Amino acid sequence: MELKSSGHTSKLLVLLAFCIVATTLWYTNNLANKLKIEEQKKVALWAKATKELSDMNNSNYDVGFVFEVVNNNTTVPVIQVNELGDIIAHRNINKPHTEDELQKQVKLMKRKYLPIEIELINGTKEYIYYKDSRLLQNLKNFPFFILSIIAAFIIIAYFAFSNARIAEQNKVWTGMAKESAHQIGTPLSSLLGWLEYLKENKIEQSVTSEIEKDLSRLSVIASRFSKIGSLPKLNKINLIPVLDSSINYMQKRASSKISIRLISNSPQVNAKINLDLFEWVIENIIKNSMDAINETGKIVVKIIENKKTIFIDIIDNGRGVKKTLSKQIFEPGFTSKKRGWGLGLSLVKRIIKDYHKGDVSLLKSTPNQETIIRIVLNK
């Protein structure tokens, strides 16, 4: 239910963001179009005033008014040319007023708008070229500028929130691991004392031997939890005997109908690992594979290497993972079991990615045929 609710919330937020962007762009574009129309009217009036100034034989025009119209254009860039393309006058051109530069501006203006044609009293023609004012250009770019700032703010806020959440999760993981190690360690010390007492009283060795094995296993578990709460030391170790040991341990706890074997082309594959934590990773994944197999099945641990990278594939023929859940299986709390805590694979991900700087992923999953979880380690 939580996953579905989170998904619906995300969709609503995306839809809301889309509506805000669309509304902003529509409103600004509408405003820009209105301003463009007003500027075109201004250019047309400027062209008319220019024509009046050229018609020197017309004695009925108001010279003062015409000069005022011409001089009032302080925003729209305009260039006036004759029939031969020679530049007669220009206004509001910010770049250097050389002939070549002005001709370049004319070409740019031709692409934007058709020129306004002026027919003079002597029968010749002149043309007024123009383009959008700086104000109109800024207005068109304004929504993208604002949306970019908003997007940058959202991205920064998202990363800040994510980092804060990860830091909080790390504190929880560390606290839980240390507390678990402490809770296991207290009775473990007492049990080790009782084991020594039993040995001194010459209790049957087969009994004390099995107790010793279980207590040794508990010591390893306590050690693993304590290392989760700190930065573990990595040592260069041959992975083959490590994998063999984990496979043998899990085979004893698996059903007789489930076989587990190791495939490797080399007797020695070295990698920098923390032994206790890496064994925990392999055992967790194999345990997950065992749970996925209904009755009879097989689990294969395959190791491949190249010059820089080591690939460890844990392959089983269990019930597999749905495509829709492939990205969720490594998240804390995700489990397909009724009584599971959903910490096994999330612990695997944390150990491999955070402590070993490697990667772990679901490479492939075909129900009842082949499911592959791949661990990638750097040499």
Protein Blocks (a to p, Z undefined) as FASTA:
>chain_A
ZZmmmmmmmmmmmmmmmmmmmmmmmmmmmmmmmmmmmmmmmmmmmmmmmmmmmmmmbmkb
cfklmmmmmmmmmkbccddddfkopafbdchiabdcbfklmmmmmmmmmmmpccdddddf
kopacdddddddfklmmmmmmmmmmmmmmmmmmmmmmmmmmmmmmmmmmmmmmmmmmmmm
mmmmmmmmmmmmmmmmmmmnopafklmmmmmmmmmmmmmmmmmmmmmmpccddddddfkl
mmmmmmmmmmmmpcfkbccddddfbfbdcddddfklmmmmmmmmmmmmmmmpmklccddd
dddddfkbccdddddfbebjafklmmmmmpghiafbfkbghlmmmmmmmmmmmmnopacd
dfbdcehibccddddddZZ
